[in-house]
Amino acid sequence: MKDPLDLRHVASLAVRELLTHLDNGHFERVRNQVTAVRGCTRPVQLAGYTETVHARTGRVLHSFNTADEPTGRLLVACNNRRASRCPSCSRTYAGDTYHLIKAGVVGGKNVPSQVGNHPRVFATLTAPSFGPVHGTTWQDRPGCRCGAQHASDDPAIGTPINPARYDYTGAILFNAHAGELWGRFTTYLRRYVARLLKMTQKAAAEVLRVSFAKVAEYQQRGVVHFHAIVRFDGPEGSTTPPPANATAAVLAKAVKLAARHVTLPVFADHIGTHTLRWGRQIDVRQITADDGKGRLTSEAVAGYIAKYATKGAEDAGAIDRPLYCRDCNGRGMNIAPDGTPEPCDTCTGTGRESLAHLPVAAHVRQMIRTCWDLGTLPEFADLKLWKWAHMLGFRGHFSTKSRRYSTTLGALRDERRAWRQAQHRELLDLEEVEKPEDAEQTEDTTLVVSDWTFLGIGYSPGEELLAAQVRHDIAQARDHADRRKTEGEVWQ
């Protein structure tokens, strides 16, 4: 038995850990775990076992136990969609969103290719103005209306020119009701489609269906707007064509009319009535095939929407975590043993973190404060604005679609899981299990028995060093792939 390495002279804990794994012959197994989660920044640590058993005979086909691992645990990717939290997992989410969107415009993933012939438009619906803000152009001329020339990365861009007169209440209410306003927009859209086709809504619904997929994006001023693909289908969805008179021109005009006329009144005693609507900057463009003329193509739209599916309020200068106090659940009060309420010791009765120390601009801090103040009004109790203050009031999903638009994220994940299982079986050289002759009596040919325990989140110092290298290698491979598309193969 060889003596253990004396690593007391090695100052770095990470290097010391990796040298120990090398000495014990466990380095490759540790690196394989980190590589399997693609350098996820916040992996979940699990302990336990799993066994794949033949359902009829009880024979164990494969088993895995973390007790046999050098670290005594298994790393599982966090699967967070936010690029600010985990660039690796957000890339997977963006890829799934890309294929979901692309399937709805050119087919694939169980969507017929004929859907590429259906009328389609790419629409951008923005929020109205809540007060003048700093920008790089004004009235289609370079320069800001404040008289200064702002660089594109100037932190002042998107902030109010006169904060005292900026409608923070209206901005927060718009974010909080943006999903409901979109829902009303789709209702108005179907009405205007029927009107332009000179049909009743009932008659139009029998021959036509409006499908869509959309993604939310924060503008620099901290207000959301939507990018959406809107498509005409037949009554059964993507598998049937729409009527000949349902053209892209009709769809584009209906989108503009619906966006221009939809409103949503919001009332509270303290603030009165706010009528929410879309802004005047409404862009609607037809999606075409890639004809080499620089027009808006299916692939470009899918990539554009997938990019914003991984973003959040942090792109507007906010933060990517909730602000409410977890100990009192944002109430600011806890119940004492004798049943009387008393101020929470953690947040000193405020129900949230101190806003003064948040690493955000004054404009974002005021939006968060307004969000919290509106959340105390009884008329807005159902909005739970205290919970969504870090999102500047926006409570909806960042990417959504209608039921018949294309496939689902769940189906794409199932497909990827099945592919990985097939690769795993091939790697382990597991034999294919034949189904019994009476297949109706046994639903599954294999049975997976598992027992897992949550241990924590994150890496050890040595694993973190390996994860950084994995992320670097993935980014470098992606950069080389992008360069090959534009510059060709690298000459050796």
N, C-alpha and C positions, 0 to 999 in steps of 0.2 A: 504494500500500500504506500503510495507516494505521499510525501508531505504536502500539506496545503500551501498555496502561495502566500508569501508575506507581502501584503499590499499596503502596509501602513504608510509607506512613503508616497503613495499615489493620492494626491489631494482630491481629485475629482471622484465623487461617489459614482457617477455614471461610468467612467472608465474602469473604476475598480470593480463594479458589478459585471461589466462585459468581459473583463479579463478573467474573472472567476468562472463565468459560463464557458469561456474558451478552454480554461484549464480542465473543467469537468466534462467537456465534450457536449455541452448543452446549448452552445451558441446558436446553431442552426435551427433548433426547435424554437428557441425564443424569437429569433428573427422571423421565422415562418409565421408565428402568431401575429407579429406586428405587420408583416406584409399582407396577411390575409384580410386585415381591416383597413388596408390601404393608407396607413398612417393617420387614421381617425384621431382627431385632437382630444376627444373625450370618450374613449372606449369604456364600455361597461364590463366590469370584472365579475365573473361568475365562477362558482365552484359546484361540482356535481358530476353527473354521469349521464350517458345516453346509450341505449342499446337498440339495435335493429334486429327484430326477431321474426322468424318465419311464423306466420299466423297459424298454420295448421300443425306443424311439427314442433314448434317451440325452439327450433335451432337458432342460436345466436349467429347472425350473419356479420355483424360488426358491432364493436363496443368502443366507447371512449370514456375515460375517467380522468378528471383533472388531477387526481392524486398521482397519476403517472407523469404529469408535466413537471418540468424543472421549477416553474413558478408556483405550481399548485393551483392554478386558476386558468380560466379561458377568457380571452378578450373578444368582445362582440362590438361591432360598429354602432355608434350612437344613432345613426340615420337621421340626424338633424338636417332640415332643409336649408337653414340659414348659412350663407357663406361666411358670415362674421363669426359663427360658432364653430363650424367644421367645414373647411373648404373641400375636403375629400368627399364626405357624405353629400354635401350640397351638389357636387358634380354629378353624382348618381341621380339625385332628384331632378336636376336640370336635364339630364339625358332622358329620363322617363317622360318628363313634360314635353321635351322636344318630339319624341316619337308619338306621344299622344296627340299633340297638335298637328304634326305632319300627317298622321294617319287620317285626320279629318279633312285635309286639303288635297292629298294625292292618293290616299288609300294605303292599304297595308294593315297588319295587325287585325285581321278579320274584317277590315273595312274594304269594300270593293273599290277597285281603281277608277271605276266610272264616276266616283264622287268628285274627281278632278274636273269633271265637265259641269258640275253644278255651279250656279252663280255664287260668288263669294266676294266679300269685301273685308277690308281691314279698317276698323274704326277706332278712333281715339277720342274718348270723352273726358274733358277736363273739368276741374272745379271752377266756379266763378271767382271773381276778384273779391277779396276781403280787405283790400287797401293796397296802395302802391308799394312795391317792393323794389329793392335794388336788382339790377340786371346788367347784362352786357349790351343790350340793344333796347331802343325805345322808338316806337312808331317806325319800325323797319330801318332805323338808322343806327350806326354804332354809337355806343355811349349810353349812360344811364340817365334817367329823368332827373336824378339829383345833381347832374352836371359833371360827375366824375366819370373816368374811364376805368371800369373794373376788369381785372384779369379774370380768366375763366375759373381759376381756383381761389378767387377772393372769397374769404368766409362771409363777407357782407352780402353776397348774392343770395337772394331769396328772403332776406330779412326786411322788415318794414322800414320805409323811409321815415314814417312818423309812427312809432309804436303806440303812442297815446291814442291815436285815432284808428288803429288797426282793429278789425272785427275778429278778435280771438274767439269769442263765443260762436260766431257763425262758422269759423273754420273747424272748431272741434265738433260742432253739431253736424257739419257736412261729413266729416270723417266717420262719425258714429253711425250715420244713417246712409252711408254710401251704398251699402249692400241693398238696403230697402229701396233706395232711389233707382238702382240698377234693376231691381225686380219690377218696379213700376214702368221703367223704360221698356222692358221686354213686352209688357202688356200693351203699352201704347204702340210698340213696333208692329205687333200682330194686327192691331186695329188699322193702322195706316197702310199696311200691306194689303189688307182686304179692301180698303177704300180705293187705293190706286189701281187695284185689279178689278174694281167695280163689282165687288162681290160682298155678300154678307160675311161676318166673321165665321159663322157656322159652315157656310159653303166653302170658304177658303180653308178651314181646318180639315175638310174632307179630302182636299186635293194637294195640300201644301203644308209643310212643316218648316219652322224657323229653328235652326240649330246654331249653337254658339259655343265658343270657348273664350275665356277672358282671363286677364291677369291684372293685378293692381300694382301701381308704381307710385312711390312718393316723389313729389316734386321737391325742389330745394326749399320751398317755403313751408314744407311740412304738411301738405295737403295731398291726398291721394287722387289719382286719376286712373282710368281704365283703358287698356288696350284689348281689343276683342276681334276675333274672327267670327263673322256672321255669315251663315250659309242657308241657301234655299234647298230643301229636300222635298221628296215626295211624301205622301201620307205615312209611309212606313219607315221614314228616316233615310239614312244614307244608301240603302239598298234600292230605292226607287227614285226616278228623276222627278223634278218638279214640272209643272205645266210650262208650255213653251212661252207663254206671256209673262212668266215670272222671271224676269231678266235681272242681271246685275245692276242695271240702271234703276229699275224699280226698287230693288233692295237698298241701294245707296240713298235714294230719295226718301224712302221710308225711315231709314236710320236717322237722317238729318231732321225730318219732321218730328219724329218721336223725341229725339234729344232736345229739340227746341221747345216743345210744349209740355213735357212732363214736369210736374212740381210735387213737392212733398212739404206740407205745412207742419211745423213743430211748435208746440205751445208749452209754456210754463209761466206761472204767475210772476215769477221773479224777473223774467227776461221778455215776456210778451210772446208774440208769434214771429217765428222765423220761417220764411218760405224758401225751401231748398230747391235748387235746380242746377242743371249743368251749365258750364261756362260757355262763352261765345266761340271759343276756339275748338271747333269740332272738325275733325279730319276724317274723311271717309274715302278710301281708295280701293279700286278693284284689284283683286289678286289674279295674276296671270301665270301662264306657264313661262319657264325660263327661255326667253327668245333671244337672249343676248343683247337686248336693247336697254338694259338697266331698269326695267320696270319691276314693280313689286312682285316677287316670286314666292312660291309656297315655302321653299327652303329658308328664304330670308325671314319670312314672317315667323316660322316655327322657331328658328334660332333666336329671334328678337324676344319672343314671348318667354321662351325657356330661360333666357338670361335673367329676366326680371322675376321669375318664379322663386329664385333663391334670395331675393333681396328683402329688406325690411325697413323699419323706420330709422334704423341706424344710418341709412344712406342719406337721410335728411338731417343728420346730426344728432339724432336721439340715441337711446341706448337699447340694447337687445335683451333686457331682462325686466321682469315686473318690479314695481317700486313699492307695492304695498307691504306692510309688515306681516310676515308669515305667522308670528306668534299670536296676533289678535285678528288675523285675516282682514286687515284693513279697517277694522271697526274703531280702533283706538282704545278699546275697553276690553277688559277681561272680567270674568265672574269669579269673585272670591269664594273661598270654601263656605262662607255663611250665606252665599247667594246674592250678595250685593255687588254691583258693578264698580270697578276701580280702573284708573288709567293704566294702560299697558306700560310696563317698565322699559321695554325694548324701544318703542317709538315715542315714549313720553306723551302718549295720548293723541298723537297726530295721525296714526294709522299708516304712515309711510316713512320712507327715508327722508332725510333732510335734503331739500332741493338746493340749498345754497352751495353744497359741496359736489354737486353732480358735474361731471366734465362735459358740459353742453353749453351752447351759446345762450345768450339772454333770451332770444326769440323762442328757442325750443323750451327753455325753462318756463317761460310765461305760458306756452301752450300746455305744458304738463300741469302747471298750477291751475289754469282755467279748466282743464279736464277734471281735475280733482274737485274743484269748487262746484262744477255742474253736477258731478256725481252725488253731491249731498242734497240736491233738490229732489223732492219726492216724485215729481213727474218723470224723472230720468233714472229712478232706482233700478228699473229693469235693464238699463243699458250697462250697469256695472262699470261705469267709467273709471272708477278707482282701480279696477283690475287691469284696464287697458290704457292707463295713463302713459306708459312707456311707448305705446303705439300711437300716441297722440289722438286717441279716441277711436281709431279704426279697429273694428271688431270682427271683420269678415275674413274669409279665406283669401289668400293671395291669388290662387288660381282655381277657377271653377269652370264647369262646362254643363251644357244641357245633356239630358240622358242619352239621346241618340246621336250625339256629335261623333264620337269614335269609341275607342276602347277605354278602359279605366286604368288608373294607376295600380289598383289591386291586381288586375289581370297581367299587367306588365311585370309586377313583382313575382307573381306566381310563375310566369314564364321563365324569369331569371332564376328563381329557386329551383325549378325543374331542371334547368340546364346545369346548374351547379351540382345538383344531386347526381345527374348523369355523369358529370365529370368526376365526381367523388367516387362513384362506383367503379368507373374505369381506372382511376388512380389506385384504388384498393384491390382491383382485380376481383370484385365481387361477382358471383355468378348471377345471371338473371333468374328470378324465381318464377316458375311456371304457375299459371293460374289453375285452380282445380277444375275438373270437368264440370262440376255443378257450381258455376261461378256465382249463382244467385244466393247461395247459402253463406258465402264468405265475401264480404264487401271488399276487404283489403287483403292483399297477398302478404304484406309485411306489417309488422306492428312496431312502433317506436316507443320505447319506455324511457322516460327521462325524469330526472330530479335535479333541479338547479336552485342555488342559493345566491342571492345578490351580496357581493362583497364590497363594492365601491365603484368609483369612477376614476379613470386616469391611468397613467403609466408609472412605473418605477423610473428612477433617473436614467438607468441604462436603456430601458425601452423607449424613453422619450428621445434619446439620442438616435436610436434606430429609426423611430418614426419620422424624425426630421429628415433623415436621409431618404426614406421611402417617399416622402412628400416631394423632396427635391428631384428624385429620379422620375416621378410621375410628371411633374411640371416640365422637366427637361424633355421627356419623351413627347409630351403634348406640343411643346414648342417646336421640336424637330418635325413632328407630323404637320404642323401648320406651315412650316417653311417649305416642306416638300410640295405642298399644294400650290405654292406660288413660285417657288424657285427650282422645283424639280429635285431629283435625287442628288444627294451630296456626292461629289466626285472624290473617289479614294485614290 
